[in-house]
Amino acid sequence: MPDISIIIINWNTRDLLAACLRSVYQTTRDLDLEIIVVDNGSRDDSCEMVRREFPLVRLMVNSENVGFARANNQAARIAQGQYIFLLNSDAELQTDSLQIMLALVKNEPKAGIVGAHLLNSDGSFQASHTPFPTLWREFLILTGFGRAFYGRWFPSRGPELAKGPQPVDYVEGAALLIHRDIYLQHNGLDEGYFMYAEEVDLCYSFRKAGWQVWYHPEARILHHGGGSSLNRRTQREGDLYRSRVRFFRKQYGNRAANLLKLQIYILTAVKLVSHKFLRLLSFGHHSRPIISLRDLAGQLKGV
């Protein structure tokens, strides 16, 4: 039985997936592991690439995009490793990153989840560990005031290299090392989330059950970001809001979820108006698309 089962979910990210798999093979030669790729109905020849270039990878093929959570759970149920490592297809392991995370989870008996120090494509720090969301923190995110007042990484903490490995609220889902048995005991990722906030919910559930979530600043992993969401930009904003409201309702109750919904509607309306004026003043050069209130209502219906 391998020590670690690496699980990678792919949806139309063939080239990024190839780079991800190459990084795994290049940096984990001293580890006993298996690699499982779950393809969520890609149409970019991802499966053919895996079969051709990485024949030792266990490939699971879904006929449609069943979502990030469900696909990870599919793989976790057949995984053979003592630990599972959920790795995004747009991420690349750096030297000894997985070995460092494995050493931590073995040395800390209460560590249920270990996250990594994520890097942007240019090598700069990327949000890696964050306090659990609150209504006030969500307001600061939605308005942009958080980054204006607290720095560009808000709501995430900074690299915090001097602090070393530390227990945190939650770590970002691009790279998560988890005890497989504990993961399955908690029924894995909540499949009610299609994309986003699954890792927040998982870390919250682990912490409620008495397990710790750790961040290791020396385990560096390159995360290009947006590999799958780039193919669905018009839905990304709505997906984010829907997942956030679901988390609030599940973990904080109906009142908190309804207040967050109201906050999202009001601030989205303000954004629509302000960006319309910005487009007019800049002749279309300095604005971005905002989800319409109609589409937003569709996304938040029933959540």
Summary of the structure (lengths in Angstrom):
residues: 303
radius of gyration: 19.4
end to end distance: 40.6
largest distance: 62.4
contacts: 997
relative contact order: 0.14
helix: 46%
strand: 21%
